[in-house]
Amino acid sequence: MNEQILDLLQSKNLIDAKARAIAEDLVTRGKTLEQALVGGKYVSEVDFTKAQAESLGIAYEDLTDFVIDPDVVSLLPKQTLDTFQVLPLRFDGKVLEVVLRDAQDYRAVEALEFLTTENGWKLKIVNAPASQVARIMKSLKGLETEVEAALEQAKGKFEKSKSDEEALSGNIEEIIKGAPVSRMISVIMRHAVEGGASDIHIEPVENESRIRYRIDGVLRTSLALPIYVHPALISRVKVMANLKIDETRIPQDGRITQTINGKKIDFRISTLPVVDHEKVVMRILDTTTGAPTLESLGFRMQYIDIMKEQIKQPHGMFLITGPTGSGKSTTLFAALSMLNADGVNISTLEDPVEYFISGVNQSQIRPEIGFTFATGLRALLRQDPNVIMVGEIRDKETAELGIHASLTGHLIFSTLHTNDVYGLVPRLVDIGVQPFLLAATLNLGISQRLARKICNFCKAEQEIPAETRQRLTDELAKVPKKYLPADLDLSQPLKVYHGVGCVKCGNTGYAGRTAAAELFQFTAQAQRAIEAGFPFEQFKQEFDRQEMMTLRQDLILKAAEGVTTVEEVMRLGQEATETE
């Protein structure tokens, strides 16, 4: 068989005689032909797999975008899948189509032929790159399987006390240093990173230790372990974060840095005493990821044009509002990246530092030692800055320092916690800022949310109640025409979509998030409204004159465009104040 593959590769000029000789020699030394050729970089994995398929007389298939059907996978016993490294792909009721990690594993072929014959099926084997097969198999293996394996390994040490209230009484230090507990925490952290989670929650719930991941802004339970494991898990995290494992009465904060799949990942650790136990939340920060662009965040081009225009202003304040987790800091960094040039001095005050950008002076505030946003901002004004980013305006002192900086020729970027863009001015007035100062300094206000995007692999049209469809259509009719797609005909029944769930999206129907927003430019008319007390009627009049969409309208339009779902519109759109 190896000779046939080598002949095919050489006939297609994919390898030369020298590479063939080296490969043949390595095979005699115990390597497989694939290890010799692909591992030695003499031929690509795809070309090798195609030649192997041709020599075996089977079809080649690229599984890059293949979506696994769990029902098809379940047709074969789990032991068969694991033992022979086989992946069922399709089943039409008569023919079971599979791919093997090693297409030349004749023992696997014989076992599969026996199983399919027993069930009255026919067997079809295709060939695919081994790395693609391994990746899909790894995704099927899942968090639960890996942690259960570690738990089984530690079963002797995790003997439950006779009293259900006691757990791991005197041997906690021995257990947390053991390989199984370390492995469990490592697996939990790795799966969180691979799954795109922003946070990990390890918390006691009745008789369980519950592991939850926040993915695309929504918490999901991923695993439940016996409660007697919980103290060891918490203590292991504390050890990794250099926290006191014997201190369970007060909250503690720490940090863990791990390299996962070649990436340096920071985990910000927060412990909290709860009844009878502690819980841990781990915020995940990928320090290798640079700031995204405004385009990649999902903002509309009309919005991006306005942002770019305002970013070019020599001074003033660029403020973003929204609840925690709405993407405010990410948008600020996307904007800052556009200004990052050799002739511009950019400094930031953050809590925590989420993105690392070359050429930007980034500072982590530490309130416990007196390094607050206000003290940091006061110091930055002596650092000859052009642009300053303050993570959040939390008090009067920080707000007034930011306004002073903008009045003296600096461009200030920051965030606030309000529900909508209208709330920016009342919020700043509430913390003690004089309205005439706001009128002189505010450039642009943005209110945003992050809506979950429909998974493209399982996207399908969704049926919704007629009254809901009509209400959404009526709201779209109020959207300024410049935002509406040319192919959106509001005289026809509105089509909306959802994800039905698949392996690619973890059966959630969602994959990734997109920004939905409302913008407001503080024009001369807006400044006069602020000086007059910023009555809502005047704000609304100016908002309409600028032909802006409300945040809810932006969400509805994204649903009509097939980007997000009606459920996301309802979840996020209710938070914003209606400006209609």
C-alpha positions as CSV (number, residue, x, y, z in Angstrom):
1,M,0.0,0.0,0.0
2,N,2.8,2.4,0.9
3,E,4.4,1.8,-2.5
4,Q,1.1,2.7,-4.3
5,I,0.8,6.0,-2.3
6,L,4.5,6.9,-3.0
7,D,4.0,6.1,-6.7
8,L,0.9,8.4,-6.9
9,L,2.6,11.2,-5.1
10,Q,5.7,11.0,-7.3
11,S,3.6,10.7,-10.5
12,K,1.9,13.9,-9.6
13,N,5.2,15.6,-8.9
14,L,4.3,16.1,-5.2
15,I,7.5,14.4,-4.1
16,D,10.8,13.7,-5.7
17,A,13.0,10.7,-5.6
18,K,15.1,12.0,-2.7
19,A,12.0,12.6,-0.6
20,R,10.7,9.2,-1.5
21,A,14.0,7.5,-0.4
22,I,14.0,9.4,2.9
23,A,10.4,8.4,3.6
24,E,11.1,4.7,2.8
25,D,14.0,4.8,5.1
26,L,12.0,6.3,8.0
27,V,9.3,3.7,7.5
28,T,11.8,1.0,8.0
29,R,12.8,2.7,11.3
30,G,9.2,2.4,12.6
31,K,7.5,5.6,11.4
32,T,4.2,5.5,9.4
33,L,4.4,6.8,5.9
34,E,2.2,9.8,6.9
35,Q,4.6,10.7,9.8
36,A,7.5,10.5,7.4
37,L,6.0,12.6,4.6
38,V,3.7,15.0,6.3
39,G,5.7,15.3,9.5
40,G,8.8,15.8,7.5
41,K,7.0,18.5,5.5
42,Y,7.7,16.8,2.2
43,V,4.0,16.8,1.3
44,S,0.9,18.5,2.7
45,E,-1.6,16.5,4.8
46,V,-4.3,17.1,2.2
47,D,-2.2,15.9,-0.7
48,F,-1.1,12.8,1.3
49,T,-4.7,12.0,2.3
50,K,-6.0,12.4,-1.3
51,A,-3.3,10.0,-2.5
52,Q,-4.1,7.5,0.2
53,A,-7.8,7.7,-0.7
54,E,-7.0,7.0,-4.3
55,S,-4.8,4.1,-3.5
56,L,-7.5,2.6,-1.3
57,G,-10.2,3.2,-3.9
58,I,-12.3,5.4,-1.6
59,A,-13.5,9.0,-1.8
60,Y,-11.7,12.0,-0.2
61,E,-13.7,14.4,1.9
62,D,-12.7,17.8,3.4
63,L,-14.3,18.1,6.9
64,T,-13.3,21.7,7.6
65,D,-16.9,22.9,7.7
66,F,-18.6,19.6,8.3
67,V,-21.4,19.6,10.9
68,I,-21.6,16.4,12.9
69,D,-25.1,14.9,13.6
70,P,-25.1,13.5,17.1
71,D,-27.9,11.0,16.1
72,V,-25.6,9.5,13.5
73,V,-22.7,9.3,15.9
74,S,-24.9,7.5,18.4
75,L,-25.5,4.7,15.8
76,L,-22.2,3.1,16.8
77,P,-21.2,2.0,20.4
78,K,-19.0,4.5,22.2
79,Q,-16.4,1.7,22.7
80,T,-16.2,1.1,19.0
81,L,-15.7,4.9,18.3
82,D,-12.9,5.1,20.9
83,T,-11.2,1.8,20.1
84,F,-11.1,2.2,16.3
85,Q,-11.1,6.0,16.1
86,V,-14.0,6.0,13.8
87,L,-16.3,8.9,13.1
88,P,-19.8,8.3,11.6
89,L,-20.7,11.0,9.1
90,R,-24.0,10.3,7.4
91,F,-26.8,7.7,7.5
92,D,-29.6,7.5,5.0
93,G,-31.4,4.5,6.5
94,K,-29.4,2.0,4.4
95,V,-25.8,3.2,4.1
96,L,-23.6,4.3,7.0
97,E,-20.8,6.6,5.9
98,V,-17.8,6.8,8.2
99,V,-14.3,8.1,8.2
100,L,-11.3,6.5,10.1
101,R,-8.5,8.4,11.7
102,D,-6.3,5.7,10.1
103,A,-7.8,4.7,6.8
104,Q,-5.4,1.7,6.6
105,D,-6.6,0.2,9.9
106,Y,-7.9,-3.1,8.5
107,R,-9.0,-4.3,12.0
108,A,-11.3,-1.3,12.2
109,V,-12.7,-1.9,8.8
110,E,-13.5,-5.6,9.7
111,A,-15.2,-4.6,12.9
112,L,-17.3,-1.9,11.2
113,E,-18.3,-4.3,8.4
114,F,-19.4,-6.8,11.0
115,L,-21.5,-4.2,13.0
116,T,-23.2,-2.8,9.9
117,T,-24.0,-6.2,8.5
118,E,-25.5,-7.2,11.8
119,N,-27.8,-4.1,11.5
120,G,-28.6,-4.8,7.9
121,W,-26.7,-1.7,6.7
122,K,-24.1,-1.1,4.0
123,L,-20.8,0.5,4.9
124,K,-19.2,3.3,3.0
125,I,-15.7,4.5,4.1
126,V,-14.3,7.9,3.0
127,N,-10.9,9.4,3.8
128,A,-10.2,12.8,5.4
129,P,-7.1,14.5,6.9
130,A,-6.3,12.9,10.2
131,S,-6.0,16.3,11.9
132,Q,-9.6,17.2,10.9
133,V,-10.9,13.8,12.2
134,A,-8.9,14.3,15.5
135,R,-10.3,17.8,15.9
136,I,-13.9,16.6,15.6
137,M,-13.4,13.6,17.8
138,K,-11.9,15.9,20.4
139,S,-15.0,18.1,20.3
140,L,-17.2,15.1,20.8
141,K,-15.2,13.9,23.7
142,G,-16.1,17.0,25.6
143,L,-15.5,18.5,29.0
144,E,-17.6,15.9,31.0
145,T,-15.7,12.9,29.7
146,E,-12.2,14.4,30.5
147,V,-13.2,15.5,34.0
148,E,-14.9,12.2,34.8
149,A,-11.7,10.4,33.8
150,A,-9.7,12.6,36.3
151,L,-12.4,12.1,38.9
152,E,-12.3,8.3,38.5
153,Q,-8.5,8.4,38.8
154,A,-8.9,10.3,42.2
155,K,-11.7,8.2,43.4
156,G,-9.8,6.7,46.3
157,K,-8.8,10.1,47.6
158,F,-12.2,11.6,47.3
159,E,-13.9,9.2,49.8
160,K,-17.0,10.8,51.1
161,S,-17.3,11.3,54.8
162,K,-20.1,9.4,56.6
163,S,-21.7,12.8,57.2
164,D,-22.9,14.5,54.0
165,E,-22.0,17.8,55.6
166,E,-18.3,16.9,55.8
167,A,-16.0,16.7,52.9
168,L,-12.3,16.2,52.5
169,S,-11.7,16.9,56.2
170,G,-7.9,16.7,56.9
171,N,-6.2,15.8,53.7
172,I,-7.0,18.8,51.5
173,E,-3.4,19.9,51.0
174,E,-2.4,16.4,49.8
175,I,-5.3,16.2,47.4
176,I,-4.9,19.6,45.8
177,K,-1.3,18.8,45.0
178,G,-2.3,15.6,43.3
179,A,-2.4,15.1,39.6
180,P,-6.2,14.4,39.3
181,V,-7.3,17.7,40.8
182,S,-4.7,19.6,38.8
183,R,-5.9,17.9,35.7
184,M,-9.6,18.7,36.4
185,I,-8.9,22.4,36.8
186,S,-6.6,22.4,33.7
187,V,-9.3,20.7,31.6
188,I,-12.0,23.1,32.9
189,M,-9.8,26.1,32.0
190,R,-8.8,24.7,28.6
191,H,-12.4,23.9,27.5
192,A,-13.4,27.4,28.5
193,V,-10.8,28.9,26.3
194,E,-11.5,26.6,23.4
195,G,-15.2,27.2,23.7
196,G,-14.8,31.0,23.6
197,A,-16.0,31.6,27.2
198,S,-15.4,35.0,28.9
199,D,-15.8,33.7,32.4
200,I,-15.8,30.4,34.4
201,H,-18.0,30.0,37.5
202,I,-17.2,27.2,40.0
203,E,-19.9,27.2,42.6
204,P,-21.6,25.0,45.1
205,V,-25.3,24.1,44.5
206,E,-26.9,21.8,47.0
207,N,-25.1,18.5,46.5
208,E,-23.1,19.5,43.5
209,S,-20.1,21.6,42.4
210,R,-21.4,23.3,39.3
211,I,-19.2,24.5,36.5
212,R,-20.7,27.2,34.3
213,Y,-19.2,29.1,31.3
214,R,-20.3,32.5,30.1
215,I,-20.3,32.2,26.3
216,D,-21.6,34.9,24.1
217,G,-22.8,36.8,27.2
218,V,-25.0,33.9,28.5
219,L,-24.1,31.5,31.4
220,R,-24.4,27.8,30.6
221,T,-24.0,24.9,32.9
222,S,-21.3,22.7,31.4
223,L,-20.6,20.2,34.2
224,A,-21.8,19.1,37.6
225,L,-19.4,17.3,40.0
226,P,-20.0,15.7,43.5
227,I,-20.0,18.4,46.2
228,Y,-17.2,16.6,48.1
229,V,-14.8,17.6,45.2
230,H,-15.6,21.3,45.5
231,P,-13.2,22.3,48.3
232,A,-10.3,20.7,46.4
233,L,-11.2,22.5,43.2
234,I,-11.4,25.9,45.0
235,S,-8.2,25.3,46.8
236,R,-6.4,24.3,43.7
237,V,-7.4,27.6,42.0
238,K,-6.2,29.5,45.1
239,V,-2.8,27.8,45.0
240,M,-2.4,28.6,41.3
241,A,-3.4,32.3,42.0
242,N,-1.1,32.5,45.1
243,L,-4.1,33.1,47.4
244,K,-4.4,31.9,51.0
245,I,-6.1,28.5,50.9
246,D,-6.9,28.5,54.6
247,E,-8.7,31.9,54.3
248,T,-12.4,31.2,53.5
249,R,-14.0,34.0,55.4
250,I,-13.3,37.0,53.1
251,P,-13.2,37.5,49.3
252,Q,-9.8,37.2,47.7
253,D,-8.5,38.4,44.2
254,G,-5.7,36.9,42.2
255,R,-4.3,36.1,38.8
256,I,-3.3,33.0,36.9
257,T,-1.3,33.0,33.7
258,Q,-1.4,29.8,31.6
259,T,-0.3,28.9,28.1
260,I,-3.2,27.1,26.3
261,N,-2.9,25.8,22.8
262,G,0.1,28.0,22.3
263,K,-1.6,31.2,23.6
264,K,-0.8,33.1,26.8
265,I,-4.1,33.4,28.7
266,D,-4.7,35.5,31.8
267,F,-7.3,34.4,34.3
268,R,-8.4,37.0,36.8
269,I,-9.6,35.2,40.0
270,S,-12.2,36.3,42.4
271,T,-13.3,34.1,45.4
272,L,-16.4,34.8,47.5
273,P,-17.6,33.1,50.7
274,V,-21.1,31.6,50.4
275,V,-23.1,29.4,52.8
276,D,-20.9,26.5,53.9
277,H,-18.5,26.9,50.9
278,E,-16.7,29.3,48.6
279,K,-17.3,30.1,44.9
280,V,-14.8,31.2,42.3
281,V,-15.2,33.2,39.2
282,M,-12.4,33.3,36.6
283,R,-12.4,36.1,34.0
284,I,-10.6,35.0,30.9
285,L,-8.3,37.5,29.1
286,D,-6.5,36.4,25.9
287,T,-3.4,38.6,26.0
288,T,-2.3,37.5,22.5
289,T,-5.4,39.1,21.0
290,G,-5.1,42.6,19.7
291,A,-7.9,45.1,19.6
292,P,-10.6,44.3,16.9
293,T,-11.8,46.8,14.3
294,L,-15.1,48.6,14.4
295,E,-16.1,46.7,11.3
296,S,-15.4,43.3,12.9
297,L,-17.5,44.2,15.9
298,G,-20.6,44.5,13.7
299,F,-21.3,48.2,13.7
300,R,-23.2,49.6,10.7
301,M,-21.1,51.5,8.1
302,Q,-23.2,54.6,8.7
303,Y,-22.2,54.4,12.4
304,I,-18.6,53.7,11.7
305,D,-18.4,56.8,9.4
306,I,-19.7,58.9,12.3
307,M,-17.3,57.4,14.8
308,K,-14.3,57.9,12.5
309,E,-15.3,61.6,12.0
310,Q,-15.6,62.1,15.8
311,I,-12.3,60.3,16.6
312,K,-10.5,62.8,14.4
313,Q,-11.6,65.7,16.6
314,P,-8.6,67.4,18.4
315,H,-10.3,67.4,21.8
316,G,-13.6,66.5,23.5
317,M,-15.2,63.4,25.1
318,F,-16.1,60.2,23.3
319,L,-18.4,58.3,25.7
320,I,-19.9,54.8,25.5
321,T,-22.7,53.6,27.8
322,G,-24.2,50.2,28.5
323,P,-24.4,47.5,31.2
324,T,-21.5,45.3,32.2
325,G,-20.5,42.9,29.4
326,S,-22.0,45.0,26.6
327,G,-18.6,45.5,24.8
328,K,-17.9,49.1,25.8
329,S,-14.2,48.6,26.4
330,T,-13.8,46.6,23.2
331,T,-15.3,49.4,21.2
332,L,-13.1,51.9,22.9
333,F,-10.0,50.0,22.0
334,A,-11.2,49.5,18.4
335,A,-11.5,53.3,18.2
336,L,-8.1,53.9,19.9
337,S,-6.3,51.6,17.5
338,M,-7.3,53.9,14.7
339,L,-5.4,56.7,16.4
340,N,-2.4,54.7,17.3
341,A,0.5,56.3,15.3
342,D,4.0,57.4,16.0
343,G,3.0,61.0,16.4
344,V,0.2,60.4,18.9
345,N,0.8,59.8,22.7
346,I,-2.1,57.5,23.9
347,S,-2.4,56.5,27.5
348,T,-5.0,54.3,29.2
349,L,-6.2,53.6,32.7
350,E,-7.9,50.2,32.9
351,D,-9.4,47.7,35.3
352,P,-8.4,45.2,34.1
353,V,-6.1,45.5,31.1
354,E,-8.0,43.5,28.5
355,Y,-6.1,44.1,25.3
356,F,-2.4,44.7,24.9
357,I,-1.6,47.2,22.1
358,S,1.9,48.0,21.0
359,G,2.6,51.8,21.1
360,V,-0.1,52.5,23.7
361,N,0.8,53.3,27.4
362,Q,-1.5,51.1,29.4
363,S,-1.9,51.2,33.2
364,Q,-3.7,48.9,35.5
365,I,-5.4,50.8,38.3
366,R,-5.1,49.5,41.9
367,P,-7.6,51.1,44.2
368,E,-6.4,49.1,47.2
369,I,-3.1,51.2,47.2
370,G,-4.7,54.4,46.1
371,F,-4.1,54.2,42.4
372,T,-7.7,55.0,41.2
373,F,-9.0,56.3,37.9
374,A,-9.0,59.8,39.4
375,T,-5.4,59.7,40.7
376,G,-4.2,58.0,37.5
377,L,-5.9,60.6,35.3
378,R,-4.3,63.4,37.4
379,A,-0.9,61.9,36.8
380,L,-1.5,61.3,33.1
381,L,-2.2,65.0,32.5
382,R,1.5,65.5,33.4
383,Q,2.6,62.9,30.8
384,D,2.1,65.1,27.7
385,P,-0.8,62.9,26.3
386,N,-2.8,63.5,23.2
387,V,-5.4,60.8,23.8
388,I,-6.5,59.4,27.2
389,M,-8.7,56.4,27.8
390,V,-10.3,56.1,31.2
391,G,-11.9,52.7,31.7
392,E,-14.9,54.1,33.5
393,I,-16.2,57.4,35.0
394,R,-17.4,56.3,38.4
395,D,-17.4,59.6,40.4
396,K,-17.4,63.4,40.3
397,E,-13.6,63.7,40.6
398,T,-12.9,61.5,37.6
399,A,-15.6,63.2,35.5
400,E,-14.4,66.7,36.3
401,L,-10.7,65.7,35.6
402,G,-11.8,64.2,32.2
403,I,-13.7,67.4,31.3
404,H,-10.8,69.5,32.4
405,A,-8.5,67.4,30.2
406,S,-10.8,67.8,27.2
407,L,-11.0,71.5,27.7
408,T,-7.2,71.8,27.6
409,G,-6.9,70.1,24.3
410,H,-7.1,66.4,24.9
411,L,-9.3,63.7,23.4
412,I,-10.9,61.6,26.2
413,F,-12.5,58.2,25.8
414,S,-14.5,56.6,28.6
415,T,-17.5,54.6,29.6
416,L,-20.6,55.1,31.9
417,H,-23.3,52.8,33.2
418,T,-26.6,54.0,31.8
419,N,-29.3,52.2,29.8
420,D,-29.4,54.5,26.7
421,V,-27.6,57.3,25.0
422,Y,-30.0,59.9,26.4
423,G,-29.0,58.9,30.0
424,L,-25.4,60.1,29.5
425,V,-26.1,63.7,30.4
426,P,-28.5,63.1,33.3
427,R,-26.0,60.6,34.8
428,L,-23.1,63.0,34.6
429,V,-25.2,65.8,36.1
430,D,-26.3,63.4,38.9
431,I,-22.7,62.8,39.9
432,G,-22.1,66.5,40.2
433,V,-20.9,67.8,36.8
434,Q,-22.2,71.3,35.7
435,P,-24.3,71.1,32.5
436,F,-22.4,74.0,30.9
437,L,-19.2,72.0,31.1
438,L,-20.9,69.0,29.4
439,A,-22.2,71.3,26.6
440,A,-18.6,72.4,26.0
441,T,-16.9,69.0,26.0
442,L,-19.1,66.2,24.8
443,N,-18.5,65.0,21.2
444,L,-20.3,61.7,20.8
445,G,-22.4,59.3,22.9
446,I,-22.9,55.7,22.1
447,S,-25.2,53.2,23.8
448,Q,-24.5,49.6,22.8
449,R,-25.3,45.9,23.5
450,L,-23.9,42.7,22.2
451,A,-26.5,40.5,20.5
452,R,-25.8,36.8,19.9
453,K,-25.4,35.9,16.2
454,I,-27.2,33.1,14.6
455,C,-25.0,30.1,13.9
456,N,-24.5,29.9,10.1
457,F,-24.3,26.1,10.1
458,C,-27.8,25.5,11.5
459,K,-29.6,28.7,10.4
460,A,-33.2,28.3,9.4
461,E,-36.3,30.5,8.9
462,Q,-38.3,30.9,12.1
463,E,-42.1,31.0,12.5
464,I,-43.3,33.7,14.9
465,P,-46.8,34.9,16.0
466,A,-48.5,37.1,13.4
467,E,-48.9,39.9,16.0
468,T,-45.1,39.8,16.8
469,R,-44.3,39.9,13.1
470,Q,-46.6,42.9,12.6
471,R,-45.2,44.8,15.6
472,L,-41.6,44.3,14.3
473,T,-42.6,45.4,10.8
474,D,-44.3,48.6,12.2
475,E,-41.1,49.4,14.2
476,L,-39.0,48.9,11.1
477,A,-41.2,51.3,9.2
478,K,-40.0,54.1,11.5
479,V,-36.3,53.4,10.7
480,P,-34.7,56.1,8.5
481,K,-34.6,54.8,5.0
482,K,-30.8,55.1,4.7
483,Y,-30.4,52.1,7.0
484,L,-32.8,49.7,5.3
485,P,-31.4,47.1,2.9
486,A,-32.6,47.4,-0.7
487,D,-34.0,43.9,-0.7
488,L,-36.1,44.5,2.5
489,D,-39.7,44.9,1.4
490,L,-41.9,45.9,4.4
491,S,-45.1,45.3,2.3
492,Q,-44.3,41.5,2.4
493,P,-44.4,39.3,5.5
494,L,-41.2,39.8,7.5
495,K,-38.8,36.9,7.5
496,V,-36.8,36.1,10.6
497,Y,-34.3,33.3,11.4
498,H,-32.9,31.3,14.2
499,G,-30.4,28.5,14.8
500,V,-31.8,25.1,15.3
501,G,-28.7,23.9,17.1
502,C,-25.8,21.8,15.9
503,V,-22.3,20.5,17.1
504,K,-20.6,23.6,15.7
505,C,-22.5,25.9,18.1
506,G,-22.9,23.5,21.0
507,N,-26.6,23.1,20.1
508,T,-27.3,26.7,21.2
509,G,-28.2,28.0,17.8
510,Y,-25.8,30.9,18.3
511,A,-22.1,31.6,17.4
512,G,-20.4,34.9,18.2
513,R,-21.9,38.3,18.9
514,T,-22.5,41.5,17.1
515,A,-22.8,45.1,18.3
516,A,-26.1,46.8,18.2
517,A,-26.1,50.5,19.1
518,E,-27.6,54.0,19.1
519,L,-25.4,57.1,18.5
520,F,-25.9,60.7,19.3
521,Q,-23.7,63.6,18.2
522,F,-23.5,66.6,20.5
523,T,-24.1,69.3,17.9
524,A,-24.7,73.0,18.6
525,Q,-28.4,72.2,18.9
526,A,-27.7,69.4,21.4
527,Q,-25.4,71.8,23.4
528,R,-28.3,74.3,23.7
529,A,-30.6,71.5,24.9
530,I,-28.0,70.6,27.6
531,E,-27.8,74.2,28.8
532,A,-31.6,74.2,29.0
533,G,-31.7,71.1,31.2
534,F,-31.7,68.5,28.4
535,P,-35.4,67.9,28.3
536,F,-36.3,64.6,26.6
537,E,-38.4,66.3,23.9
538,Q,-35.5,68.4,22.7
539,F,-33.2,65.4,22.7
540,K,-35.7,63.4,20.7
541,Q,-36.1,66.2,18.2
542,E,-32.3,66.4,17.7
543,F,-32.0,62.6,17.6
544,D,-34.6,62.5,14.8
545,R,-32.9,65.4,13.0
546,Q,-29.6,63.4,12.9
547,E,-31.5,60.4,11.4
548,M,-30.4,58.0,14.1
549,M,-31.8,54.6,15.0
550,T,-32.7,53.6,18.5
551,L,-30.8,50.6,19.9
552,R,-34.0,48.6,19.7
553,Q,-34.5,49.5,16.0
554,D,-30.9,48.4,15.3
555,L,-31.6,45.1,17.0
556,I,-34.8,44.6,15.0
557,L,-33.1,45.4,11.8
558,K,-30.4,42.9,12.6
559,A,-33.1,40.3,13.1
560,A,-34.6,41.2,9.7
561,E,-31.2,40.9,8.1
562,G,-30.8,37.4,9.5
563,V,-27.9,38.3,11.8
564,T,-29.7,37.7,15.2
565,T,-33.0,36.4,16.5
566,V,-36.2,37.8,17.7
567,E,-35.4,36.3,21.1
568,E,-32.3,38.5,21.3
569,V,-34.3,41.6,20.3
570,M,-36.7,40.9,23.2
571,R,-33.9,40.1,25.6
572,L,-31.8,43.2,24.9
573,G,-34.3,45.6,23.4
574,Q,-36.4,45.9,26.6
575,E,-33.4,47.4,28.5
576,A,-33.2,50.5,26.3
577,T,-35.5,53.4,26.7
578,E,-37.8,53.9,23.8
579,T,-37.1,57.2,21.9
580,E,-40.0,56.8,19.5
